[in-house]
């Protein structure tokens, strides 16, 4: 990519000047790079229709649709905005969303994957050639022919392994420098020792050379690494796409003129306009306008809060009814949203202590192998006083015990399990998340936005007078407030017809009013309609001088919430509900779902502290949450899940992201995780059995390169097949 | 056994060609959109003349 954009270097400056000038001119106009997400495309017809549609726009320089990622990348003239392109594609009949090109930083992970793939290809090529030469040696090539084959093998192996094994050498070196042992240390040692003894044997025209074994080892281990990398790259790119979908834009007001800017360009003191339904990009203070604020993502409270001039607002709150103008008081890293990061950092230090199954196995395995190889070297040296025999046998022991199958044991299983869960709408972000999920015995749920959708539902429709309902329906049709929308939905669903009303005005922050039969009718907050506030979320209808009627609301349950809780309880797990919402709301939901332990009005720090207390009592906690107030708790828990609708900060802090709307997959995920962990332990056992059989042969000096190659291939294949049995 | 003098270089060269071709495909982004490329071949947009 970058290479083709740079002008080609030329030896003669005169020759180069003309084409460079052209390139320079073309480059002076920077092209707009626009990325769109196209979730509904599925066939070649979609591709050509969209590409043709985009290319027809004269300002578009090039457009390419990627069907695998369901994305279009467009290069266009600088004045083209993403919104225009989105509208263009939408006009062709496809759903389209703008993606923040800055967040889609796929190239870095891509380069790492490509690098691994290249090394894998080199190792594969070299090991096939060397294996062919080895087969002729095993089948009886002798004397000069054998030596020639060994020399050719050496010539192929040495450069290939120097290139392909680089990731192992690097990891081993960094582990050794910190005084630790990991899987890569025995791998590197085995490779180096095998090469050295094989070269030495070849020089002395000996019979046994392990070039093929060293290469096959590198190939199998690289295959494991590549699988592992791919699994995580897929999860990472899907997570990046979620983030990129929320393009952080803000409307800045300068001298009365509105200007769309990136949220990152805002400065303290800027005047920002926030339309109804928009999210606060920064912390600030309201200058003009009244409205109501939805704080559920920050605090878990479902009841909207009144907002008027002079009041402070925090980034992440949603403006519900009227447009607001705010003056920024804190931007970027200083906003309350980002201050939460400190809490998260403290909570995360606990999780770093987790040792993965692979690391645990390596800790047992690496010293054992080295001691065994060292002892057999020493034993044979003392027995024969022959350096060559002793070194040969030590190399054979290292090669045979080398964790070929161990290196595949974990990635093969996690690839299979992550793929299965991804199809069910779960994104496994962290490499050890599955292992940790399998150990969970306590599940903590957040309420608002996690177990519930965060959208209210009218609860007392049957208890209300029909006239009141039709009046309220007429009024609520004129408002986009979530409570009004809930009334509209419930009343229309029940077959009510809106009453005849006139002079409808929405009073942002308070409610809606109108005239009907000469009376003023108000639908809105308790204080504005002269009603007594009640504990639940409610809005009130006041007709003329009459008594206000309460419309009460409850949060709608997220689909699958009931199933998830039931499945988890059936699996013998303790389920706890922790919310920042009021006690009656939390108690009602807990009773509805059959959750016995619950905690209401919890502050963010309370949640994290409670989870730490549970952890200290020996519980392995799974935290499921979506809000900013859950972030610290998500990081403190043993493993954490957040829905795709969660705030970015919460998604970053959690190990697993639910892509769909359905919570029911959590129960399945726990079961898949348990069986995946069982397969991993089985794989470790299989690898150990091969070692137990082959090691005595190696120590006794009976291992030939043929036996080493067989043991390695068969154990790797068994382990991979076992991983595929995962259900 | 003199045939080995020809066969071994030939096999190495053929294998090396395969490796070089694979590295070329990786370097030229041919694995970025496997699903899309599998379907693009069915489109008849550029059958009469190549894409400009």
HADDOCK unambig.tbl for C-alpha pairs under 7 A between the chains (distance, minus, plus):
assign (segid A and resid 43 and name CA) (segid B and resid 39 and name CA) 6.70 0.50 0.50
assign (segid A and resid 44 and name CA) (segid B and resid 39 and name CA) 5.05 0.50 0.50
assign (segid A and resid 44 and name CA) (segid B and resid 40 and name CA) 5.59 0.50 0.50
assign (segid A and resid 44 and name CA) (segid B and resid 42 and name CA) 6.79 0.50 0.50
assign (segid A and resid 44 and name CA) (segid B and resid 43 and name CA) 6.15 0.50 0.50
assign (segid A and resid 66 and name CA) (segid B and resid 33 and name CA) 5.71 0.50 0.50
assign (segid A and resid 66 and name CA) (segid B and resid 36 and name CA) 6.07 0.50 0.50
assign (segid A and resid 67 and name CA) (segid B and resid 33 and name CA) 6.36 0.50 0.50
assign (segid A and resid 67 and name CA) (segid B and resid 35 and name CA) 5.99 0.50 0.50
assign (segid A and resid 67 and name CA) (segid B and resid 36 and name CA) 4.55 0.50 0.50
assign (segid A and resid 68 and name CA) (segid B and resid 33 and name CA) 5.22 0.50 0.50
assign (segid A and resid 68 and name CA) (segid B and resid 34 and name CA) 6.65 0.50 0.50
assign (segid A and resid 68 and name CA) (segid B and resid 35 and name CA) 5.29 0.50 0.50
assign (segid A and resid 68 and name CA) (segid B and resid 36 and name CA) 6.15 0.50 0.50
assign (segid A and resid 114 and name CA) (segid B and resid 26 and name CA) 6.91 0.50 0.50
assign (segid A and resid 118 and name CA) (segid B and resid 23 and name CA) 6.56 0.50 0.50
assign (segid A and resid 121 and name CA) (segid B and resid 19 and name CA) 6.94 0.50 0.50
assign (segid A and resid 125 and name CA) (segid B and resid 15 and name CA) 6.82 0.50 0.50
assign (segid A and resid 125 and name CA) (segid B and resid 19 and name CA) 6.70 0.50 0.50
